[in-house]
Amino acid sequence: MRKLPKTDNSLLLRTDFSDEASWVGLCAVVQVPNEEGFHAQLDCVCDPAYEGLTVEQLLELAPKGGEHTFVLVADRIALTSPEQPVLVVDLYDEPGRTFRGITARCWASRTTCPSRT
């Protein structure tokens, strides 16, 4: 499996390939600036080499001390649930720690990203 792409932007990594329309919609949502004009610097990565990637495998692909402190994962749950709650994987403070964030609201205001448990 290949390493994570090198980029200065955050990553939204697709690991489920069952619904192309949902993926396209998710990528569109994350590119919309919030009401304060903040625009997330995010690269949508769609590569079948990452299909089915687990958190443990993701940690192996992320370089230690690399440019990414977290990765957003578009897995089956994110692409099949109406709110599209992406999996947020910590690569820095507690590598492997995860939570789900509703992407459309992550930068909707100055508050923290809402999550689902």
TABEL-V258183 format. One record per helix or strand. SS is the DSSP state (@ for helix, = for strand). FROM is the first residue (numbers start at 1). TO is the last residue. If there is no record, write none. Layout:
BEGIN
<<SS | FROM | TO> <SS | FROM | TO>>
END
This chain:
BEGIN
<<= | 10 | 14> <@ | 20 | 30> <= | 42 | 45> <@ | 48 | 50> <@ | 55 | 61> <= | 70 | 74> <@ | 76 | 80> <= | 85 | 90> <= | 98 | 102> <@ | 103 | 106> <= | 115 | 116>>
END
